[in-house]
Amino acid sequence: MSARAVLAFGLSLVLFLAGCAERANAPRPEAAPASTGSAKPMPTPTPPATPKPTTSPKPKPKPTRTAPPRLRPLPTTLPAGLRRTTGSHAVALTFDDGPDPVWTPKILDQLKAAKAQATFCVIGTRARRYPQLVARIVREGHQLCNHSWQHDLNLGRRPVGEIKADLVRTNRAIQAAVPGAKVPFYRQPGGRWTPEVVAVARQLGMRPLHWAVDPQDWAKPTAPTIRQRVVKATRPGSIVLLHDGGGDRAATVAACANLIGELKRRYGLVRLR
């Protein structure tokens, strides 16, 4: 081998070894740095919700209604202790369901003209609405009677506490119209008496007032019919039931135009005491 060939071989060997060393010392690629927490973590997939079984809604409970107290049965006969006569030869006229702004003044005018007195059984709601008429009744010398707060036909069949409250309320309305006025009588609407309402009236210092003659003028018969019924049924000491309220009382007013004078001449008319 010539010297030039040896030199070329040696140079090639040196370059080869140098390349191997360079590759051995070359830096290796670094692994990706670990997360420091600044990056958002990948969301964990949520499993699909299990559908709830469908159920029909529960019905709302119906509100309970308190049943009204049962009414006592109405007695088949009138209870004892009702006043039905005057206790004398004279007759008493009584007028129910007022005061009324149309009919009560007309009746009062007729009584005044005949110089006669009567008893007025007034309703509490009417007394409260027309106190001036209650005052006139008393001012002209007539008697007062409690006829319940609003003409409750079944008042006597209700609990005793309700009966008492009704009668007390009516008396207060009457006495608000005429301070200090006495109310010595109570008349049950429709004459539907019970022992309980009689007892309550007496407890409050009122005597239960009934009647002996009822021409049923509340049914609006003609004036001649009302007069005929009263004259035929009246006896000495009778208490006569008439109405100055509760509807159109033109027929009653017309009947009284002659009836008041006729009864006064035959029997005399008295204010109940």
Secondary structure, DSSP 8 states (H G I E B T S, - for coil): --HHHHHHHHHHHHHHHHHHHHHHHS----------S-S------------------------------------SS--TT-B-B-SSSSBEEEEEEE--TTHHHHHHHHHHHHT---EEEE-HHHHHH-HHHHHHHHHTT-EEEE--SS--TTGGGS-HHHHHHHHHHHHHHHHHHSTT----EE--GGG---HHHHHHHHHTT-EEB--SB---GGG---HHHHHHHHHHH--TTBEEEEESSSS--HHHHHHHHHHHHHHHHHT-B----
